[in-house]
């Protein structure tokens, strides 16, 4: 698909150079079916999409219903209605680069995204080398001047800086960067390209909250996107509310995508009201059917006049008509209730009277000359009531601080005191990947917790999985057939089976959809133990965190609240 996208981008850029750039206007796409990449029935049937320039669409729906597949489908132009002169840029959750791209530093990857500039520079070099057609060379130079080609490197570097790149990190080749930084570089490239249609799949997954807030501001306030179309998938409801104007909902039950001219939160509120209205309607209909059938049945059982029998037959006919109406609404009901999320329970070891971990004037630097002190003078106390959130840019020391407070790393100064009798469980950001795709959740849990091998132990494991939102039917399905959110639930079940006293969550929302994030927040709020959290999801942090610590600049600073942290970031961005 990357080859398809590159070919289409070059073709669009050449068309625009030849005939000029036209306005995006209104895109009428379809009708189309969205095939299921795993085989089986289509995910969406007979769909039509109308996308309007200046509108920013949040693509929502449960995991596994086709959000990422639809973005790929649109990006590869496998749907009618996309003019070939329109430029499309797609940023996926996983970055795939050519061998040449892997050797480039991030700034070169970003510069390469401006296809027109790339074509013009190549043409300029060829014309200068050949010494022919000075008129054509003059035209090319005019084009380059018009797009400020000389200022492009500085703009690219600024974009990378806004997304958290330090000067040192920006000079490394792409192949030396972690997955998170590769995604950030690809996101910077997409913004730099200023495409007519921007497609983003979970762009906030590897961003710090500061970078998320910057991206939200860029997409919602920059005049660049006022004349373009954007479609974004994200599990961060605050991000969706801040940067989108409309919502596209994929229903797996109805196999359709519907447009709602409102933000995610407004849609969710309306959705809840629709669900409650339908529930009341169904309950009233059921009650009326039962009354009608009872009335009719009474007459047939005990006899009566012909007129009475006629009335009773009419009542029976009315009840059957109501039943038919109920059957017709079954699809609507399935569509409305499919967004409901099963509850999640995280079992804890109980409340401990003393501290689980205590840090006193702690400092840390990795061994080796020249390695900086990541943090110094840290005082922190973790107990069974702690709800601590660590914030800050990647690479500033959040993970190192967690390892230090858990005794996995020894501080270079200060003291860490641990309750050796306390059980600690870690959920890292790759927790869903620990499941072998050919192993069922039940087999995974029994392999990890064999117990005494009895039938009773198996039943305990089954009950635990059910409490974590993995129903019996899914417990015996290979993990490869489960969604990322479902695999996350299995990982959470494994973590809480040992009943920890302290739960450490490192980016736990990465594989979850919006409803699952809310269920996890409910579970953490109810967890009868301490919690240390590293997360960029604003809704999740706002729900769970009680103590905010910012790691960066060689120190760990406590903030009054998450709201105060966001306010400080907004103030910095305004400078």
C-alpha positions in Angstrom: 0.0 0.0 0.0 2.9 2.4 0.7 3.9 2.0 -3.0 0.3 2.8 -4.1 0.3 5.9 -1.8 3.6 7.2 -3.1 2.6 6.7 -6.7 -0.7 8.5 -6.2 1.1 11.4 -4.3 3.6 11.9 -7.1 0.8 11.8 -9.8 -1.3 14.3 -7.8 1.7 16.7 -7.4 2.6 16.6 -11.1 -1.1 17.3 -12.0 -1.1 20.3 -9.6 2.2 21.7 -11.1 0.8 21.3 -14.6 -2.8 22.7 -14.2 -2.7 24.3 -10.7 -4.2 23.3 -7.4 -8.0 23.2 -7.2 -10.2 23.5 -4.1 -11.1 20.3 -2.3 -14.8 21.2 -2.0 -17.2 18.4 -1.2 -16.1 14.7 -1.7 -18.9 12.3 -2.6 -17.5 8.8 -2.1 -19.1 5.5 -2.9 -21.2 3.5 -2.9 -18.7 0.9 -1.7 -18.4 -2.2 0.4 -15.6 -2.5 3.0 -14.1 -6.0 2.8 -13.1 -7.8 6.0 -9.2 -8.3 5.9 -9.7 -11.5 7.9 -12.2 -13.0 5.5 -15.9 -13.5 6.0 -18.7 -10.9 5.5 -17.9 -7.4 4.5 -17.5 -5.0 7.5 -19.6 -2.2 5.8 -22.1 -2.7 3.0 -23.3 -0.2 0.3 -21.8 2.8 2.1 -21.7 6.4 0.8 -19.6 9.1 2.4 -19.9 12.9 1.9 -16.8 14.7 3.3 -16.7 18.5 3.2 -13.5 20.6 3.1 -12.9 22.4 6.5 -14.6 19.6 8.4 -12.5 17.3 10.7 -14.1 13.9 11.2 -13.6 11.6 14.2 -14.0 8.0 13.1 -15.6 6.1 16.0 -16.8 2.6 16.8 -15.8 -0.5 18.7 -12.5 -2.3 18.1 -12.5 -4.8 15.2 -15.4 -3.1 13.4 -13.3 -1.6 10.6 -12.0 1.8 11.5 -8.4 1.2 10.5 -9.5 -0.8 7.5 -11.7 2.0 6.3 -8.8 4.5 6.6 -6.5 2.2 4.6 -9.3 1.7 2.0 -9.6 5.5 1.6 -5.9 6.1 1.6 -5.3 3.5 -1.2 -8.1 5.2 -3.3 -10.1 1.9 -3.5 -13.3 3.9 -3.4 -14.7 6.0 -6.2 -15.0 9.8 -6.0 -11.4 10.9 -5.3 -10.1 13.2 -7.9 -6.5 12.1 -8.9 -5.2 15.7 -8.4 -6.1 15.5 -4.7 -3.2 14.7 -2.4 -3.8 12.1 0.4 -1.6 11.4 3.4 -2.1 8.5 5.7 -0.4 7.9 9.1 -0.9 4.3 10.4 -0.2 3.0 13.9 2.8 1.1 12.6 5.4 2.8 10.4 6.7 1.0 7.3 9.6 2.7 5.6 11.8 2.0 2.5 15.5 1.0 3.0 16.4 4.5 1.8 14.1 6.1 4.4 15.5 4.0 7.2 18.9 5.6 6.7 17.5 9.2 6.7 17.3 11.4 9.8 13.7 12.5 10.7 14.1 15.9 9.2 14.9 14.4 5.7 11.8 12.2 6.0 9.7 15.2 6.8 11.2 17.2 3.9 10.6 14.4 1.5 6.8 14.5 2.3 6.5 17.7 0.3 6.3 16.0 -3.0 6.0 19.2 -5.1 9.2 20.6 -3.6 11.0 17.2 -4.2 9.9 17.2 -7.9 10.9 20.8 -8.4 14.4 20.4 -6.8 15.1 17.4 -8.9 14.0 19.2 -12.1 16.1 22.3 -11.1 19.2 20.1 -10.6 18.7 18.5 -14.0 18.2 21.8 -15.8 21.2 23.3 -14.2 23.3 20.3 -15.0 22.2 20.3 -18.7 22.4 24.1 -19.1 19.3 23.9 -21.3 16.0 25.8 -21.3 16.7 28.8 -19.1 13.1 29.8 -19.4 11.9 26.5 -17.9 14.6 26.8 -15.2 13.2 30.3 -14.4 9.7 28.9 -14.0 10.9 26.1 -11.7 12.8 28.7 -9.5 9.6 30.8 -9.4 7.7 27.7 -8.2 10.3 27.0 -5.5 10.3 30.6 -4.3 6.5 30.6 -4.1 6.5 27.6 -1.8 9.5 28.9 0.2 11.6 25.8 -0.5 14.6 27.3 1.2 12.8 27.8 4.4 11.5 24.2 4.4 14.3 22.7 6.6 13.7 25.2 9.4 9.9 24.5 9.2 10.5 20.8 9.3 12.9 21.1 12.3 10.3 23.2 14.2 7.6 20.6 13.5 9.8 17.8 15.0 10.5 20.0 18.0 6.8 20.6 18.6 6.3 16.8 18.6 9.0 16.4 21.3 12.2 15.7 19.2 15.4 17.0 20.8 18.3 18.1 18.5 20.2 14.9 19.2 17.2 12.7 18.5 16.4 14.5 15.3 19.9 13.7 13.9 19.6 9.9 14.4 18.7 7.8 11.4 15.1 6.5 11.4 16.3 2.9 11.8 17.8 3.9 15.2 14.5 5.3 16.5 12.0 3.4 18.6 8.5 2.7 17.3 7.0 5.7 19.1 9.5 8.2 17.7 9.1 6.7 14.2 5.4 7.4 14.4 6.1 11.0 15.6 8.4 11.5 12.6 5.7 10.1 10.2 3.1 12.4 11.8 5.4 15.4 11.3 5.8 14.4 7.7 2.0 14.3 7.2 1.6 17.7 8.7 4.4 19.1 6.7 2.9 17.7 3.4 -0.3 19.7 4.0 -2.4 17.1 2.0 -5.9 17.8 0.8 -7.0 14.7 2.8 -5.3 13.8 6.0 -6.0 10.4 7.5 -4.7 9.7 11.0 -4.9 6.3 12.8 -4.4 6.7 16.6 -1.9 9.6 16.2 -1.7 10.2 19.9 -0.6 6.7 20.8 3.1 7.6 21.3 2.8 11.2 22.2 3.2 12.9 25.5 0.3 14.9 26.8 2.2 18.1 25.8 2.5 16.9 22.3 -1.1 15.8 22.2 -2.2 19.2 23.2 0.0 20.8 20.6 -1.3 18.5 17.9 -4.9 19.2 18.9 -4.2 23.0 18.7 -2.5 22.6 15.3 -5.3 20.6 13.7 -8.1 22.7 15.1 -6.7 26.2 14.9 -4.2 26.3 12.0 -5.7 27.9 8.8 -4.0 25.1 6.8 -6.8 22.6 7.7 -9.7 25.1 7.2 -9.8 24.2 3.5 -8.9 20.5 3.8 -10.5 17.2 5.0 -9.3 15.3 8.0 -10.4 11.9 9.3 -8.9 10.6 12.6 -9.2 7.5 14.7 -8.3 8.0 18.4 -9.1 6.5 21.8 -8.6 9.9 23.5 -12.0 11.5 23.7 -10.6 14.9 24.8 -8.4 14.9 21.7 -11.4 14.1 19.5 -13.6 16.8 21.1 -10.8 19.4 20.7 -9.8 18.7 17.1 -12.9 17.3 15.3 -16.1 18.9 14.1 -18.0 15.8 13.1 -18.3 12.1 14.0 -18.4 9.1 11.6 -19.7 6.0 13.5 -19.1 2.5 12.2 -21.8 0.0 13.3 -20.7 -3.6 13.2 -24.2 -4.8 13.9 -25.8 -2.8 11.0 -22.6 -2.9 8.8 -22.9 0.8 8.0 -21.2 4.1 8.6 -23.3 7.1 9.6 -22.4 10.8 9.8 -23.2 12.9 12.9 -22.6 16.6 12.7 -21.3 16.8 16.3 -18.2 16.0 18.4 -17.7 12.6 20.1 -19.0 13.7 23.5 -22.2 15.2 22.0 -22.7 12.0 20.0 -22.1 9.8 23.0 -24.7 11.9 25.0 -27.2 11.6 22.2 -26.5 7.9 21.8 -27.2 7.4 25.5 -30.5 9.2 25.2 -31.4 7.1 22.2 -30.6 3.9 24.1 -32.8 5.0 27.0 -35.7 5.9 24.7 -35.5 2.7 22.9 -35.3 0.7 26.1 -38.5 2.4 27.4 -40.2 1.8 24.1 -39.3 -1.9 24.1 -40.5 -2.2 27.7 -43.8 -0.5 27.1 -44.4 -2.6 23.9 -43.7 -5.8 25.9 -46.1 -4.8 28.6 -48.8 -3.9 26.0 -48.3 -7.2 24.2 -48.6 -9.2 27.4 -51.8 -7.3 28.3 -53.3 -7.8 24.8 -52.4 -11.5 24.8 -53.8 -12.0 28.3 -57.1 -10.3 27.3 -57.4 -12.3 24.1 -56.4 -15.6 25.8 -59.0 -15.1 28.5 -61.8 -14.9 26.0 -60.7 -18.0 24.0 -60.4 -20.0 27.3 -63.8 -19.1 28.8 -65.9 -18.4 25.7 -68.2 -15.4 25.1 -70.4 -13.8 22.6 -69.4 -13.5 18.9 -68.8 -9.8 19.3 -66.6 -10.4 22.3 -64.7 -13.1 20.4 -64.2 -10.7 17.5 -62.8 -8.0 19.9 -60.4 -10.6 21.4 -59.2 -11.7 17.9 -58.6 -8.0 17.1 -56.5 -7.7 20.3 -54.5 -10.8 19.3 -53.9 -9.3 15.9 -52.7 -6.0 17.5 -50.3 -7.9 19.7 -48.8 -9.7 16.7 -48.4 -6.4 14.9 -46.5 -5.1 17.9 -44.3 -8.1 17.9 -43.5 -7.6 14.2 -42.6 -3.9 14.9 -40.3 -5.2 17.6 -38.6 -7.6 15.2 -38.1 -4.7 12.7 -36.4 -2.7 15.4 -34.0 -5.5 16.3 -31.4 -4.2 14.0 -31.7 -0.7 15.4 -31.5 -2.1 18.9 -28.3 -4.1 18.0 -26.8 -1.0 16.5 -27.5 1.1 19.6 -26.4 -1.4 22.3 -23.2 -2.6 20.5 -21.2 0.3 22.0 -21.9 -0.9 25.6 -18.8 -2.1 27.4 -18.5 -5.1 29.7 -17.3 -4.2 33.2 -13.7 -4.9 34.2 -12.7 -5.9 37.7 -9.0 -5.7 38.8 -8.6 -7.9 41.9 -6.3 -6.5 44.6 -4.4 -7.9 47.6 -6.1 -5.6 50.1 -5.1 -2.4 52.0 -1.7 -2.3 53.7 -1.2 -0.1 56.7 2.4 0.9 55.9 4.1 2.4 52.8 4.6 0.1 49.8 7.5 2.2 48.5 9.1 5.3 49.9 11.7 7.5 48.1 13.8 9.9 50.1 16.0 12.5 48.3 16.5 10.0 45.5 18.7 10.8 42.4 19.6 8.6 39.5 22.1 8.6 36.5 23.0 5.7 34.4 26.7 4.5 34.8 29.2 6.0 32.3 30.9 9.3 31.9 28.8 12.0 30.4 25.4 10.4 31.2 23.2 13.1 32.7 21.4 12.9 36.0 17.8 12.1 35.0 16.3 13.2 38.3 17.5 14.4 41.7 16.1 15.1 45.2 12.9 13.0 44.7 10.7 12.5 47.7 7.7 10.3 47.2 5.5 7.9 49.2 3.4 5.1 47.7 0.7 3.4 49.8 -2.5 1.6 49.2 -4.4 4.8 48.5 -1.9 6.3 46.0 -3.1 7.3 42.6 0.1 8.7 41.2 0.6 9.8 37.6 4.0 10.4 36.0 4.0 12.9 33.1 6.7 14.2 30.8 8.4 13.7 27.4 9.7 10.3 26.3 13.3 9.7 27.3 13.1 12.1 30.3 13.1 9.3 32.9 9.6 8.2 33.7 10.3 4.5 33.2 13.6 4.8 35.0 11.8 6.4 38.0 9.3 3.5 38.0 12.1 1.0 38.0 13.9 2.9 40.8 10.8 3.1 43.0 10.2 -0.7 42.5 13.9 -1.6 43.4 14.8 -2.8 39.9 17.4 0.0 39.7 19.6 1.3 42.5 19.6 5.1 43.0 22.9 7.0 42.7 21.9 9.0 45.8 19.2 8.9 48.4 17.2 5.9 49.7 14.3 3.7 48.5 12.5 1.7 51.1 10.2 -1.1 49.9 7.7 -3.4 51.7 9.1 -6.7 50.6 5.8 -8.4 51.5 3.8 -6.3 49.0 2.9 -7.7 45.6 3.5 -5.4 42.7 2.1 -6.0 39.2 3.2 -4.1 36.0 1.1 -3.5 32.9 3.5 -2.2 30.3 2.5 -0.5 27.0 3.1 -3.8 25.1 1.0 -5.9 27.5 -1.4 -7.1 24.7 1.5 -8.5 22.7 2.5 -11.1 25.4 -0.3 -13.4 24.2 0.6 -16.0 21.6 -1.8 -15.6 18.8 -2.5 -19.4 18.6 -3.2 -19.7 22.3 -6.7 -19.2 23.8 -7.1 -16.8 26.8 -8.0 -19.8 29.0 -4.9 -21.8 27.9 -2.8 -18.7 28.4 -4.0 -18.1 32.0 -3.7 -21.8 33.0 -0.2 -21.9 31.5 0.7 -18.8 33.5 -1.1 -20.0 36.7 -1.2 -23.8 36.6 -2.5 -24.1 40.2 -3.1 -27.7 41.3 -4.4 -28.6 37.8 -7.9 -29.4 39.1 -11.2 -28.7 37.5 -12.0 -26.3 40.4 -8.9 -24.2 39.6 -10.0 -24.1 35.9 -13.4 -22.8 37.0 -11.7 -20.2 39.2 -9.7 -19.0 36.1 -12.8 -19.0 34.0 -14.7 -16.9 36.6 -11.7 -14.5 36.8 -11.7 -14.0 33.0 -15.4 -13.4 33.0 -15.0 -10.8 35.7 -12.4 -9.1 33.5 -14.9 -8.9 30.6 -13.8 -12.1 28.7 -17.0 -14.1 28.4 -16.9 -17.9 28.1 -17.2 -17.9 24.3 -14.1 -15.7 23.9 -12.1 -17.7 26.5 -11.7 -20.6 24.0 -11.0 -18.5 20.9 -7.3 -18.2 19.7 -6.0 -14.8 20.8 -5.1 -13.9 17.2 -8.9 -13.7 16.5 -9.5 -11.3 19.3 -9.3 -7.5 19.0 -6.4 -5.5 20.6 -8.8 -4.4 23.3 -9.9 -7.9 24.1 -6.3 -9.1 24.3 -5.6 -6.1 26.7 -8.4 -7.5 28.9 -6.7 -10.9 29.0 -3.4 -9.2 30.0 -5.2 -7.2 32.7 -6.8 -10.5 33.9 -3.3 -12.1 34.2 -2.0 -9.1 36.1 -4.8 -9.0 38.6 -5.0 -12.8 39.2 -2.1 -12.5 41.7 -4.0 -9.8 43.6 -1.3 -7.2 43.7 -1.1 -4.4 46.4 0.4 -2.0 43.9 -0.6 -1.7 40.2 1.8 0.0 37.8 0.2 1.0 34.5 2.5 2.1 31.6 0.4 3.4 28.7 -2.5 0.9 29.4 -4.9 2.6 27.0 -2.9 2.1 23.7 -5.0 -0.9 22.5 -8.3 0.2 23.8 -11.2 1.9 22.2 -13.2 4.8 23.8 -15.6 2.6 25.7 -12.9 0.2 27.0 -10.8 3.2 28.3 -13.9 4.2 30.4 -14.3 0.7 31.7 -10.6 0.6 32.7 -10.9 3.9 34.4 -13.9 2.5 36.4 -11.8 -0.6 37.3 -8.8 1.5 38.5 -11.0 3.8 40.5 -12.4 0.7 42.3 -9.0 -1.0 42.7 -8.4 -1.7 46.4 -4.6 -0.9 46.3 -2.1 1.7 45.1 -1.7 2.8 41.5 1.2 4.3 39.6 0.2 5.5 36.1 2.1 6.6 33.0 -0.4 7.7 30.4 -1.0 10.3 27.7 -4.8 9.8 27.6 -6.3 13.0 29.1 -9.7 11.4 30.0 -8.0 8.5 31.7 -5.5 10.6 33.7 -8.3 13.1 34.6 -10.4 10.2 35.9 -7.8 8.3 37.8 -4.8 10.4 38.9 -4.8 12.2 42.3 -1.1 13.1 42.4 0.6 14.5 39.4 4.4 14.4 39.0 6.2 15.8 36.0 9.6 14.2 35.1 11.9 16.3 33.0 14.8 18.7 33.0 16.7 16.6 35.6 14.0 16.8 38.3 10.6 15.5 39.3 8.1 18.3 40.1 4.7 17.8 41.7 1.8 19.7 40.2 -1.3 20.8 42.0 -3.6 18.9 39.6 -3.8 17.6 36.1 -5.8 20.7 35.2 -2.9 22.8 36.4 -0.5 20.8 34.3 -2.6 21.3 31.2 -2.9 25.0 32.0 0.9 25.3 32.3 1.4 23.6 28.9 -1.1 25.9 27.2 0.7 28.9 28.7 4.0 27.6 27.2 2.5 27.0 23.8 1.1 30.6 23.8 4.6 32.1 24.3 
